Amino acid sequence: MSARIGEVLQLDIGNLNFDADPVEICFPGKNTKNGQGGLTFIFQKAAQAVKEWIKVRNAYVRMNPHKIFPRTRLYHS
């Protein structure tokens, strides 16, 4: 599955399965253009980058703690 940027921005932390190898990303149908959910995978290096981002994201932007990425521009304070 390939994902649109809007679909990626809608991801919650719970949509990633860091325990799987490779790491799974589940896209719920409610967040996709065609209404059908999907599953894709990322390599460990990308998963590690996402984990690091989750640790430091609050230093850059205030956001919903369940979301992975902000829906607005990032501003460094």
Helices and strands as residue ranges (DSSP letters): H 5-9, G 13-15, E 16-17, E 23-27, G 29-31, E 38-42, H 44-56, G 57-59
